[in-house]
Amino acid sequence: MISVVIVGTGNVAQNLFQAFEKVTDVEIKQVIGRNENHLSFVKNKAPINTDFNKIPAADIYILAVSDDSIGLVAEKFKDCKGILVHTSGATSLDILSTYDRTGIFYPLQTFTKGKIISFKDIPICLEAKNLKDLELLQKLGETLSNTVIKVSSEQRKVLHIAAVFVNNFTNYMYTIGEEICTENNVDFKLLKPLIKETAAKLDDLTPYESQTGPAKRADQKTLHNHLQLIKNTHHRELYTLLSNAIKHKHGKEL
Ligand SMILES: NC(=O)c1ccc[n+]([C@@H]2O[C@H](COP(=O)([O-])OP(=O)(O)OC[C@H]3O[C@@H](n4cnc5c(N)ncnc54)[C@H](OP(=O)(O)O)[C@@H]3O)[C@@H](O)[C@H]2O)c1
């Protein structure tokens, strides 16, 4: 049995709680958050606590708090004996450098509280200051996911940058697509099969091979027509920037 304390009440903490709660080999010793109302998702399924001076003994403390507060929150755990990990893709392990037993437990996925998802296919990226702790983190990760891997702080940061491109930027493109549809009284839902197929294609093809569209074909007529139709200046700038990047990548004349 591995005992854990989950620290935080947000997107990641809620998803981790729901996932660990179903695992018989993991005991959730406590969920800690500074705001009692934000702990309501625990629903008496585990002990909760708002007092960072009353932390129980546990094998692993998971700091699922915002990046800016990891260092500050970690200070409350200086007398704890278990492994102290954070869940951030962008934050170095060094932020916990004053502690002996530290690590990273970074699930490479987008989480939103209220939308609970399965961890089975989510890569969990691990790092630890010492080998024995890495082994325990590996064991913990494997209770949730089929893909638990050791990555260095540098590799994790690179993965996080790539994740910003494939997830955050892509989602912003959806936002623009939705705005364009709404402005022109077209249902954005019509684009959902296209969105799904764009991602599904990557099971068989590389992103480079999957690229289609007027920029890849260097179809100047369509590109010109689209730019005429796009009213929003910011949308037009992005359309031009991205079309040029695709044309450049696919060796077409700019
Ligand atoms: N969301 C994702 O998709 C995702 C994916 C992978 C990794 N991560 C990483 O996981 C971590 C948590 O992200 P999240 O999306 O779950 O964040 P979030 O939803 O914004 O939740 C942040 C949590 O941190 C707590 N917090 C902030 N400052 C605090 C302080 N000074 N003292 C105590 N608690 C404090 C907040 O408490 P209050 O509720 O009281 O404000 C809240 O419970 C981050 O390191 C993030 O980079 C996020």
The ligand as a Tripos MOL2 file, in Angstrom:
@<TRIPOS>MOLECULE
LIG
   48    52     1     0     0
SMALL
NO_CHARGES

@<TRIPOS>ATOM
      1 N1         -4.1550   21.8320  -15.7640 N.am      1 LIG1
      2 C1         -3.3880   21.0820  -16.5040 C.2       1 LIG1
      3 O1         -3.7770   20.7210  -17.6130 O.2       1 LIG1
      4 C2         -2.0410   20.6030  -16.0030 C.ar      1 LIG1
      5 C3         -1.4750   19.4740  -16.6290 C.ar      1 LIG1
      6 C4         -0.2770   18.9660  -16.1210 C.ar      1 LIG1
      7 C5          0.3540   19.5940  -15.0540 C.ar      1 LIG1
      8 N2         -0.2090   20.7260  -14.4960 N.ar      1 LIG1
      9 C6          0.4940   21.3340  -13.3580 C.3       1 LIG1
     10 O2         -0.1860   20.9390  -12.1520 O.3       1 LIG1
     11 C7         -0.1350   22.0030  -11.1880 C.3       1 LIG1
     12 C8         -1.5480   22.4060  -10.7960 C.3       1 LIG1
     13 O3         -2.2080   22.8790  -11.9520 O.3       1 LIG1
     14 P1         -3.7940   23.0670  -11.9620 P.3       1 LIG1
     15 O4         -4.1870   23.2620  -13.3930 O.co2     1 LIG1
     16 O5         -4.4340   21.9990  -11.1730 O.co2     1 LIG1
     17 O6         -3.9280   24.4670  -11.2070 O.3       1 LIG1
     18 P2         -5.2640   25.1480  -10.6630 P.3       1 LIG1
     19 O7         -6.4720   24.4480  -11.1470 O.co2     1 LIG1
     20 O8         -5.1000   26.6080  -10.9380 O.co2     1 LIG1
     21 O9         -5.1540   24.9090   -9.0820 O.3       1 LIG1
     22 C9         -4.1120   25.4970   -8.3650 C.3       1 LIG1
     23 C10        -4.1930   25.0580   -6.9310 C.3       1 LIG1
     24 O10        -3.0910   25.6540   -6.2450 O.3       1 LIG1
     25 C11        -3.5920   26.2050   -5.0370 C.3       1 LIG1
     26 N3         -2.7290   27.3080   -4.6050 N.ar      1 LIG1
     27 C12        -2.3050   28.3590   -5.3200 C.ar      1 LIG1
     28 N4         -1.5340   29.1650   -4.5640 N.ar      1 LIG1
     29 C13        -1.4860   28.5910   -3.3300 C.ar      1 LIG1
     30 C14        -0.8630   28.9400   -2.1000 C.ar      1 LIG1
     31 N5         -0.0970   30.0430   -2.0000 N.pl3     1 LIG1
     32 N6         -1.0460   28.1260   -1.0330 N.ar      1 LIG1
     33 C15        -1.7970   27.0040   -1.1280 C.ar      1 LIG1
     34 N7         -2.4220   26.6200   -2.2680 N.ar      1 LIG1
     35 C16        -2.2620   27.4110   -3.3460 C.ar      1 LIG1
     36 C17        -4.9800   26.6970   -5.4000 C.3       1 LIG1
     37 O11        -5.7120   26.9050   -4.2460 O.3       1 LIG1
     38 P3         -7.0330   27.8230   -4.2460 P.3       1 LIG1
     39 O12        -8.1040   26.9780   -4.8560 O.co2     1 LIG1
     40 O13        -7.2260   28.1290   -2.8120 O.co2     1 LIG1
     41 O14        -6.6910   29.0370   -5.0830 O.co2     1 LIG1
     42 C18        -5.4640   25.5070   -6.2110 C.3       1 LIG1
     43 O15        -5.9060   24.4700   -5.3690 O.3       1 LIG1
     44 C19         0.6870   23.1180  -11.8350 C.3       1 LIG1
     45 O16         2.0170   22.9710  -11.4580 O.3       1 LIG1
     46 C20         0.5200   22.8500  -13.3200 C.3       1 LIG1
     47 O17         1.6020   23.3440  -14.0810 O.3       1 LIG1
     48 C21        -1.3930   21.2380  -14.9350 C.ar      1 LIG1
@<TRIPOS>BOND
     1     1     2 1
     2     2     3 2
     3     2     4 1
     4     4     5 ar
     5     4    48 ar
     6     5     6 ar
     7     6     7 ar
     8     7     8 ar
     9     8     9 1
    10     8    48 ar
    11     9    10 1
    12     9    46 1
    13    10    11 1
    14    11    12 1
    15    11    44 1
    16    12    13 1
    17    13    14 1
    18    14    15 2
    19    14    16 1
    20    14    17 1
    21    17    18 1
    22    18    19 2
    23    18    20 1
    24    18    21 1
    25    21    22 1
    26    22    23 1
    27    23    24 1
    28    23    42 1
    29    24    25 1
    30    25    26 1
    31    25    36 1
    32    26    27 ar
    33    26    35 ar
    34    27    28 ar
    35    28    29 ar
    36    29    30 ar
    37    29    35 ar
    38    30    31 1
    39    30    32 ar
    40    32    33 ar
    41    33    34 ar
    42    34    35 ar
    43    36    37 1
    44    36    42 1
    45    37    38 1
    46    38    39 2
    47    38    40 1
    48    38    41 1
    49    42    43 1
    50    44    45 1
    51    44    46 1
    52    46    47 1
@<TRIPOS>SUBSTRUCTURE
     1 LIG1         1 GROUP 0 **** ****
